C-alpha cells in the first residue's frame, strides 16, 4: 500500500504530465520575449509602451531573459501585455518524480551495499554478484519506502 508521501508524488507526476515533453523545446538564443516580439513584427518601442518602459528598457528586459537573470514577475508582466500566459514548472530529467526517486534510491543502495561488500571481501566474506544485486534491490525498495531525507544528500 502506498503511504501519504507516495500519493503526493503520484499526484505531482499527474499534474506535471503535460510538461513531460518540454525537454524537447529549445529556448531561442535571444530568449522568448525577443523571438515572440519579432514574430509579432512588434518594435521595442511598441512593447515598451505596453510595459510602460523605454525602448532601452525593453532591450534590458530581453537581454536579462537571454542571460537567464530575468525575474518571474517580469516574465509574467511581459506575458500579460502580450496576452500570453506564463507557464512555469520543474520537470524531472528522469521523466517523472517517481523515476527520479527510483534512480536516487538505487544509487544510494548501490553505494551502501558495495561499500559493505568491499569490507566483507577484505575479511574474506564476500558474496556473489546475484546476492549483491538482490541486496541492492531490497535496500532500494526500503529506501524508497522510508523516503529518508538523506536520499537528497
N, C-alpha and C positions, 0 to 999 in steps of 0.2 A: 504494500500500500504506500502511496506517495504521501510524504509529510507536507506540511504547510509551505516550507521553503520551495519544494519541488513544484507544488501547484503554482506558486508565484513565478517560478522560472518558466513553466509551461505557458502561463498567461502572457508573460513578457514576449516569449517567442511568437505567440499568436498575434500580438499587437504589432510586432515588427516584421511579420511575414511579407507585407508589401514592400519593405525596404531591402529584401534579400538580394535583389538583382542590382542594387545601386553600385556594387563593386565594379560593374561593367561601365558605369558612367564616368566619362573622362571630363574633369573640370577644365574649362578653357584656360589657356595660359594667362590671358589677360583678365580672367575672372568672369563670373556670370553677369555682373552688372554691365560691364563694358560690352560683352557679347550680346546681351539682350537689347541694350540701348542701341547698339549698332544695327542689329537685325530689325529693330523698330524704325530705323532711319531717324533716330532722335538725336539732337545735338546735346552736348554737355550743358549748354545754356538752358535748353528746354527742360532737361531733367533737374537742373539747378533751381529753376523757377518753381517746379513742383515741390522740391525739397526745402525751398527757402534758403538756398546757399548759392554761392557764385559758381561760375564755370570752373574756377580753380578748386572750389570746394568739392565739386563732383570729381575732378581729377584726383584729388586726395583720397576720396572715398574709393574710387576704382583702384587706385594704387594700393591702398591698405587691404582691400579684398584680395588682390593678386598676391600680396606678400603674406596673407594669412593673419593679419593683425586687426582686421575689422571686428567690431562687436556685433553680437546677435541683434541688439537693438537697432543698430544702423542698417543691417540687412533687412530687418522687419520693416523699417521705415521706408527704405527704397522699394521693397516689395509692395507695400501699401499704396505708394503713389503711382506705381505701375499696374495696380490692380492684380497683383500676384500674391500668392501665399507662400511664406517661408516654411519649408518643411525641414525639420531638424531631428536627427537621431544618431545613436551609436549603433553600429551593426557589427556583430562578431565576425572576425576574419574566418572563423571556422564554420560560418553559416547560421548556426543557432547558438543560443546561450547554453543549451543543454550539451551540445557538442563541445563548446568551449570548456565547460566544466569537466566533461569526459577526458579531454586532452590534458588538462591541468592535473586532474586526479591520477591519471595513468602515469604522467611524468613524475609526479611526487612518489607514487607507489613504486615505480621502477627504481628511482634513486634510493629509496629506503631498502628495498629488497636486495638490490645489487650491492649496496654497502654492507648489509648484513651477511650476504653470501660471501663477499670478499673476506670478511673477518673469519667466517666459518672455514673457508678454504685455507686460510693461514694456519688454522688449527686442525687441518686435515679432516674437516667435517663437511665439505662441500656437498651440494645436492645437484640433481640432474637438471638439465635445461627445461624439461617438462614440468618439474616441480617448481622451478623458478617462475616460469610463465604462469602456472596456476596460482602461485602465491601473489604475483603481480595483479592478476585479475581479481583475486579475493580482496586484496588490500585496496585496489582501485574502487571496488564496489563499497567497501567500508568507508573510505574517504568521502565518496560521493554521498553516501547515506548520512554521514555525520556533518558534512559541509562545514568543516572547521575553518576558522579564519586563516589558519596557517596555509591553506590552499593558495592564498594570494600573495604569499611571501616570495 
